[in-house]
Amino acid sequence: MKEAFQKQYDEKSAPWNYDGFDKDIQNFLEDNKVFSVWNYSELDKDFDEVFKKLNPRSTVVDLGCGNGAQAYHIQKMGFDVTGTDVVNALEYELNNFILDDSLKSKLTKKYDVIIDRGLIHNLFHLKETRHKYFEMIGNITHDDSYIILKVLSPYEARFNPSTHSGPYRFNEKQLEGFYSGFGFKCVELKDTLFYTNLQPHLRGYLGIYKKEL
């Protein structure tokens, strides 16, 4: 059996012969360098810049925190951070972690800063339930809250949803009014990198939202 699979692999025949699969992603996964492409261990450089400008006494929630790396590094900066996710896949020690499904959220506390790093772009295709995400946002924000959103860019070819099970791609117009239903205005929207364990890093958008009072 092993020899048969090896022969298929060497000849690039089925099941490996999928022309739509990105070569760099295939090589990366075959090298077995890490368990997941998305489990980036450092603090995103743009997040570092943003949080250095915020009050370190702020309460922060990292929605869909994954392995907890971003929450952990922000916690080290002095912020009161809570990580949430539908499963506990933490690789870093957080002072606060809540098991929570963003589409069936039980969160009630209101936070000063809400982080969505790659959550909604994985939920947006769920047309019948995605409104639950926005209901959660309404429940956990107050008049002075900031929302920090990072999603993949439509200009990033890798993990394309048309050829893979990749995240939904939002355009700039969608992102500018993304949380307007709750009175939030996009105060910054820029091209950035969605840092992962792939090189080069994926292209992304960073949006920062603040309520208009």
Phi, psi and omega per residue, in radians:
M1 nan -0.804 3.140
K2 -1.055 -0.738 -3.127
E3 -1.121 -0.666 -3.134
A4 -1.127 -0.761 3.123
F5 -1.170 -0.677 3.122
Q6 -1.105 -0.680 3.122
K7 -1.103 -0.757 3.103
Q8 -1.074 -0.731 -3.133
Y9 -1.115 -0.840 -3.115
D10 -1.065 -0.620 -3.109
E11 -1.549 0.013 -3.106
K12 0.970 0.609 3.105
S13 -1.669 3.092 -3.107
A14 -0.949 2.466 0.145
P15 -1.592 0.127 -3.073
W16 -1.514 -0.308 -3.025
N17 -1.405 1.232 3.078
Y18 -2.004 1.837 -2.992
D19 -1.115 -0.435 -3.091
G20 -1.375 -0.160 -3.070
F21 -1.391 2.236 -3.099
D22 -1.117 2.291 -3.063
K23 -1.099 -0.710 -3.106
D24 -1.163 -0.630 3.098
I25 -1.187 -0.729 3.125
Q26 -1.051 -0.822 -3.138
N27 -1.072 -0.719 -3.123
F28 -1.077 -0.845 -3.109
L29 -1.152 -0.627 -3.136
E30 -1.179 -0.486 3.140
D31 -1.280 -0.247 -3.136
N32 0.962 0.703 -3.097
K33 -1.260 -0.658 3.134
V34 -2.518 2.904 3.129
F35 -1.245 -0.675 -3.069
S36 -2.432 2.465 3.058
V37 -1.045 -0.608 -2.955
W38 -1.493 -0.211 -3.066
N39 -1.433 1.151 3.124
Y40 -1.268 2.353 -2.957
S41 -1.675 -0.235 -3.102
E42 -1.752 2.869 3.037
L43 -1.319 2.297 3.093
D44 -0.967 2.382 -3.081
K45 -1.062 -0.684 3.136
D46 -1.243 -0.562 3.044
F47 -1.123 -0.708 3.117
D48 -1.021 -0.776 3.139
E49 -1.125 -0.748 -3.116
V50 -1.138 -0.825 -3.031
F51 -1.289 -0.380 3.049
K52 -1.177 -0.328 -3.137
K53 -1.658 -0.133 -3.079
L54 -1.723 2.776 3.103
N55 -1.159 2.075 -3.086
P56 -1.173 -0.115 3.059
R57 -1.568 0.077 -3.131
S58 -1.204 2.602 2.994
T59 -1.566 2.393 -3.031
V60 -2.271 2.412 2.988
V61 -2.138 2.263 3.099
D62 -1.820 1.801 -3.075
L63 -1.379 2.223 -3.096
G64 1.135 0.955 -2.946
C65 -1.297 -0.153 3.087
G66 1.091 -2.186 -3.114
N67 -1.370 -0.075 3.043
G68 1.529 0.107 -3.043
A69 -1.095 -0.849 -3.112
Q70 -1.093 -0.806 3.136
A71 -1.053 -0.714 -3.110
Y72 -1.098 -0.829 -3.098
H73 -1.190 -0.626 3.083
I74 -1.200 -0.650 3.056
Q75 -1.039 -0.708 3.132
K76 -1.134 -0.386 3.112
M77 -1.383 -0.076 3.082
G78 1.891 -0.045 -3.119
F79 -1.359 2.654 3.057
D80 -1.536 1.712 -2.941
V81 -1.910 2.413 2.990
T82 -2.112 2.241 3.033
G83 -1.744 2.501 3.068
T84 -2.300 2.617 3.011
D85 -2.914 2.868 -3.101
V86 -1.312 -0.366 3.031
V87 -2.358 2.786 3.084
N88 -1.636 1.780 3.101
A89 -2.072 0.495 -3.045
L90 -1.130 2.395 2.992
E91 -2.040 0.003 -3.126
Y92 -2.275 2.607 -3.087
E93 -1.462 2.023 3.088
L94 -1.884 2.500 3.088
N95 -1.181 -0.543 -3.100
N96 -2.370 2.184 3.062
F97 -2.463 2.368 -3.139
I98 -2.216 2.203 2.975
L99 -1.261 2.072 -3.076
D100 -2.710 2.336 3.060
D101 -1.628 2.059 -3.057
S102 -1.121 -0.287 3.087
L103 -1.665 -0.071 3.051
K104 -2.459 0.740 -2.936
S105 -1.157 2.466 3.058
K106 -1.948 0.206 3.128
L107 -1.186 2.377 3.129
T108 -2.220 -0.396 -3.129
K109 -1.195 2.502 3.090
K110 -1.705 2.328 -3.034
Y111 -1.972 2.706 3.093
D112 -1.318 -0.618 -3.104
V113 -2.330 2.246 3.101
I114 -1.982 2.210 3.101
I115 -1.883 2.233 2.936
D116 -2.166 1.710 3.110
R117 -1.876 1.541 3.065
G118 1.439 0.438 3.089
L119 -1.654 -1.087 -3.023
I120 -1.094 -0.531 -3.135
H121 -1.229 -0.198 3.018
N122 -1.694 -0.087 -3.110
L123 -1.978 -0.292 -2.929
F124 -1.151 -0.425 3.124
H125 -1.272 -0.206 3.124
L126 -1.483 1.371 -2.944
K127 -1.067 -0.559 -3.061
E128 -1.410 -0.309 -3.065
T129 -2.173 -0.136 -3.050
R130 -1.106 -0.395 3.102
H131 -1.083 -0.407 3.118
K132 -1.135 -0.577 3.071
Y133 -1.055 -0.822 -3.102
F134 -1.203 -0.569 3.036
E135 -1.082 -0.703 3.092
M136 -1.071 -0.785 3.129
I137 -1.002 -0.755 3.105
G138 -1.085 -0.574 -3.100
N139 -1.355 -0.428 -3.009
I140 -1.922 0.094 3.118
T141 -1.932 2.696 3.037
H142 -2.211 -3.050 -3.007
D143 -1.140 -0.386 -3.115
D144 -1.893 0.209 -3.102
S145 -1.258 2.636 2.935
Y146 -1.924 2.537 2.970
I147 -2.049 2.240 3.103
I148 -1.982 2.028 -3.040
L149 -2.049 2.291 3.019
K150 -2.261 2.224 -3.138
V151 -2.371 2.879 3.053
L152 -1.251 2.574 3.141
S153 -1.443 2.564 3.029
P154 -1.146 -0.232 3.112
Y155 -1.564 0.025 3.063
E156 -1.583 2.040 -3.065
A157 -1.366 -0.504 -3.096
R158 -1.270 2.643 -3.093
F159 0.956 0.669 -3.131
N160 -1.197 2.247 -3.100
P161 -1.122 -0.309 3.126
S162 -1.379 -0.316 -3.136
T163 -2.126 -0.330 3.132
H164 -2.340 3.137 3.025
S165 -1.488 0.948 -3.079
G166 -1.503 2.878 -3.115
P167 -1.136 2.694 3.045
Y168 -1.081 2.532 3.114
R169 -1.894 2.114 3.080
F170 -1.647 2.496 3.027
N171 -1.583 3.025 -3.049
E172 -1.106 -0.673 -3.133
K173 -1.097 -0.736 3.098
Q174 -1.073 -0.766 -3.070
L175 -1.209 -0.601 -3.121
E176 -1.060 -0.623 -3.131
G177 -1.907 0.425 -2.928
F178 -1.069 -0.737 -3.106
Y179 -1.959 0.395 -3.074
S180 -1.127 -0.422 3.113
G181 -1.100 -0.306 3.111
F182 -1.937 0.257 3.100
G183 1.450 0.208 -3.141
F184 -1.551 2.363 3.075
K185 -1.873 2.448 3.068
C186 -1.338 1.955 -3.114
V187 -1.660 -0.242 3.068
E188 -2.731 2.342 3.059
L189 -2.500 2.108 -3.077
K190 -2.542 2.713 2.985
D191 -1.158 2.449 -3.140
T192 -2.658 -2.940 3.066
L193 -1.954 2.402 2.970
F194 -1.655 1.714 -3.008
Y195 -1.210 2.251 3.118
T196 -2.453 -2.986 3.067
N197 -1.570 0.252 3.025
L198 -1.716 2.582 3.008
Q199 -2.162 2.306 -0.094
P200 -1.210 2.785 3.125
H201 -1.085 2.759 -3.117
L202 -1.303 2.624 3.078
R203 -1.377 2.500 -3.112
G204 -2.590 3.118 2.995
Y205 -2.086 2.468 2.998
L206 -2.020 2.135 3.079
G207 -2.065 2.421 3.071
I208 -2.121 2.289 -3.011
Y209 -2.197 2.442 3.138
K210 -2.423 2.540 -3.119
K211 -1.242 2.446 2.995
E212 -1.563 2.091 -3.099
L213 -1.896 nan nan
